[in-house]
């Protein structure tokens, strides 16, 4: 959600900014812009609605300089337009600002300080840059004007500010929104995601909420809110440029679906020994084992993975589990058990809704574990413990491999606790073997792409809506499957518990309505087939995904059998491909669905 890049000390600032913005396209955006300047006071501000390619087409060969900032915007205040795109300038064009986040008191700031100012757009960011100008006009130096503005602002932000009268400094600050400083030789860079600047450096400095950073070509100064100097070691980003390229795949989503077998094998290698035992920090296991209830906090796809995690932990560890949407939990916290343990699921580790819950649970002194794909991310740093998903960079907005990685790592956590508790079912469960089997079966399913493509043509080519139904873990997979379909193909898809159809939802079934039934649980298979008959009799066009041992000749997709605890890892794969092909057939951008962002960094 929005992206920031900046560079100081390189002659080709324009090229670096554009390359960086291209690497951030996956985050979701509706407009983009750059500001480039140099010591010769040649200033260039170029903005465009639409894609980075639209911005590039407006940049002339004369646009160059040694310092610049760039931005991809996902609209929060004001419609997507060129005038609302970043960077924003102050009224006298002296100050230039890019911003990720949401300023909560922007209207109060406008009323108190800027009543006589004529703003060009409708964004909260423009109000901030005018506020900085206001304090500069009161006689404050740029750094102090920026600091004064920060003391007034309420909300989330990552800022990069340039004073065109002193184009040798970029002023940086953050609160709740991610931002990094990249370290180079005689140059430095700024980015909201390390991937944006990997072509320039692999060494980065984290910034903590409330800090201000003065970035020069040959110097970095970090100050806390009181102005005290802060010293922090840099770290090396464990990313490979090859990992963030599509390679021979037409879309990142297809690449990431294909990555899943490799991710399963990587998780097995990292978290299990050759004898099949699980390798997890003993303190994590003991803390969860000692709790009386586990609370899984997540959003979107991670929330759906959390429901599968609930089933795994309760069956193997015998500990009650609650799954909560972080956007709801943070402001409507339920009555908690006496000894809770919190697990946060987040692909990016920067999810703002989840982070505000973690801030509260930290304040209450409750132990926490983050499962994330990004080492050093905010949720990872601020939780007590972290387990990495090891999925590699996920670029497509629609999550695939991070979802299955979360389930696999949750299964490992559940087994570790179950083994430590002496649970017989857990001790008999050879998770290393079972995940290895699943990796091979995933490959088999993915090889059926052509068949799935044909089925999608038959079932989804002209439909407006669709339903996924299942029971137990099949219901949880149905929720994720419907989310995949709706978010990229724009088919109005919903996942329902099959047994609930008669309690209202069946009224929506019309002639030709596609209904996808997921059947992987022996206990409920017959019930779900009964529900499929009920919708079929009302005109539904049924599509059954089943395990081989539970299949019937008429089923459209039959999957190889796997261990009953891990069926979601295979049943979800065809639903990912269904969403992919439905989107392709409708001519939409698979990787960048409208209105959505990959990393949701505002509440």
Secondary structure, DSSP 4 states (H G I P E B T S, - for coil): --EEEEEES-TBHHHHHHHHHHHTGGG--SEEEEEEE-TT---EEEEEES-HHHHHTT--TT--BSEEEEEEE--SSS-SSTTTSSSEE-TTS-EEEEEEEEETTHHHHHHHH-TT---SS--HHHHHHHHHHHHHHTT--HHHHHHHHHHH--EEEEEEEEETTSTT-EEEEEEBS--EEEE-SS-EEEESSGGGGTTT-SEEEE--TT-EEEE-SS-EEEE-TTS-EE----EE----GGGGS-TT-SSHHHHHHHHHHHHHHHHHHHHB-TTS-B---HHHHHHHHH-SEEEEEE-HHHHHHHHHHHHHHHHHH---EEEEEHHHHTTSPPPPPTTEEEEEEESSS--HHHHHHHHHHHHHT-EEEEEESSTT-HHHHHSSEEEE-------SSS-SHHHHHHHHHHHHHHHHHHHHTT-HHHHH--HHHHHHHHHHHHHHHHTTHHHHHHHHHHHHSS-SEEEEEESTHHHHHHHHHHHHHHHHH--EEEEEEGGGGGGTGGGG--TT-EEEEEE--TTTHHHHHHHHHHHHTTT-EEEEEEEGGG--TT-SEEE----GGGTHHHHHHHHHHHHHHHHHHHT--SSS-TT--SS----
